[in-house]
């Protein structure tokens, strides 16, 4: 799985988790959903994504890196 797809999967998981926590635990967990959405919005414009940087350090390659390594 590429870095880009990993980020989308993680964001989707966090939204579903925060909605579940909002429903079952406490309504203030909706702020986690707001945070994830705001982070996705700002990263679309700035390219800065903290979880993307962490995943890259953990060894997950971007689509471009995967293509370049398969052609070598």
Protein Blocks (a to p, Z undefined) as FASTA:
>chain_A
ZZklmmmmmmmmmmmmmmmmmmmmomklmmmmmmmmmmmmmmmmnopafklmmmmmnopa
cfklmmmmmmZZ
